Amino acid sequence: MVCNIFITVGSARFCKGKNLKKYGIRRNKHTAIQRFSCSDCHKAFSMNLGFEKMKHNPKGITTAMQLYFSGESLRNVAKSLKLLGMDVSHQTVYNWIEKYTKLMNQYLDKITPQVGDAWRADEIYVKIRGELKYVFAMMDDETRFWIAQEIGDRKEGHNARGLLQKSKQVVQKKPKVFITDGLGSYAEAYRKEFWTMKRQDRTLHIRHIHLQGDMYNNIQERLNGEIRDREKVMRGIKKKDTPILTGYQIYHNYFRSHMGLDGKTPAEACGINIEGNNKWITLIQNSSTDV
C-alpha cells in the first residue's frame, strides 16, 4: 500500500506543538483528567478533547467500548467498570457507544482506505426487533477492510446497488474483481454499477460457489461469524438504525488485529495508522477536532 495516513495523538491547545509532557492531574467530583505542559509555548492544559462535560474518565469510557465490541454485553461492561470505581448503568454504556460511534464515523467517512482490487460481497441474516433482516457487507479480500454495509428486508430481490454505490464512494474506485455467491441481487447491481462497455475498465464478476476449505470464502465467513457472535450477545438487534453495527464495523477495521494480517488491523493494512497507547482516545480526539 502506498498511502500512509497517521491519526495522531493530540497537540498543544495553544500553539499546536507536539513537544508535550505530563504536568499533574486535574480532579473533579467524578474523574481525574491528565494535565500536560508544552515545552514550546510553556503553557499547561488538560487533554480532554472529545470528552468535555463527561462525568467519567476518558480511559474508562474507551475501556467500556473496547470491552463491548470485544464481545461483552452492556450489563457485563457496566459490572466490569465497577472494578474501576465507575458506577454506571448499561444504558449509560450504550449512550457512550451511540455518541462516539456517530462522531468517529463522521470523521472516518472523510478518509479513503487504500484497499485492493478484489472485493467480496456477502449477506447474513439477523433479527431486528424479532423480524428477520439481512446485513449485506462488502469486504476487500487483500486487507479484510470492511468497506460498506446495509440492511435489507429480504435476501432474494434485494436491491444491492446501494451497497455497491456506497463502496465506490468510500474507496473512490471500483474493483477489478467482484466476488459474490449466486444471489441474483448482486448480478443485477453489478451490471448497473460495475459493468462497462470498455473491456479494459470492466470489473470481472465471479459468481462464486461456496466450497469447503476455500480461502476466500473463509475470510468472508469469518466476518459473518463476528457479526453473528455480536448479535448473540445482544440477544437480537433492537432497531434497524442501530449504532452497534456501525460501531462494530469501526472496531473491525481500526481496532481489531487479525492473525491473517500478521497482527495488523485492516486499516493498518490499508496504510491508516492510529498512534498512541489508547487508540480509542486518539481517534475520538481527532474526530472532535474535525467537527
TARA-V642281 format. One record per backbone hydrogen bond with DSSP energy under -0.5 kcal/mol. CO is the residue of the C=O (numbers start at 1). NH is the residue of the N-H. Records with the same first field share a line. If there is no record, write none. Layout:
# TARA-V642281
CO=NH / NH
This chain:
# TARA-V642281
4=6
5=7 / 273
6=8
7=275
12=16
17=12
18=20
19=39
21=37
24=23 / 35
25=27
26=33
31=28
33=26
34=47
35=23
36=45
37=21 / 39
38=42
43=38
45=36
46=48
48=51
51=54
57=61
58=62
59=63
60=64
61=65
62=66
63=67
64=68
65=69
66=70
67=71 / 72
68=71
73=77
74=78
75=79
76=80
77=81
78=82
79=83
80=83
81=84 / 86
82=85
85=87
86=88
89=93
90=94
91=95
92=96
93=97
94=98
95=99
96=100
97=101
98=102
99=103
100=104
101=105
102=106
103=107
104=108
105=109
107=110
108=111
111=113
113=115
117=119 / 176 / 177
118=141
119=179
120=139
122=137
124=135
126=128 / 133
127=129 / 237
128=131
131=128
133=126
134=136 / 152
135=124 / 137
136=150
137=122
138=147 / 148
139=120
140=144
145=140 / 147
148=138
150=136
152=134
155=158
158=160
159=162
160=164
161=165
162=166
163=167
164=168
165=169
166=170
167=171
168=172 / 173
176=204
177=119
178=206
179=121
180=208
183=186 / 187
184=188
185=189
186=190
187=191
188=192
189=193
190=194 / 195
194=203
197=199
198=201 / 202
199=202
203=205
204=178 / 206
205=207
206=180 / 208
211=214
214=218
215=219
216=220
217=221
218=222
219=223
220=224
221=225
222=226
223=227
224=228
225=229
226=230
227=231
228=232
229=233
230=234
231=235 / 236
232=235
237=129
239=242
242=246
243=247
244=248
245=249
246=250
247=251
248=252
249=253
250=254
251=255 / 256
252=266
253=267
255=257
258=261 / 263
259=262
261=264
264=258
265=269
266=270
267=270 / 272
268=271
270=114
271=5 / 273
273=7 / 275
277=279
278=282
279=283
280=284
281=285
282=286
283=287
284=288
285=289
286=290
287=291
288=291
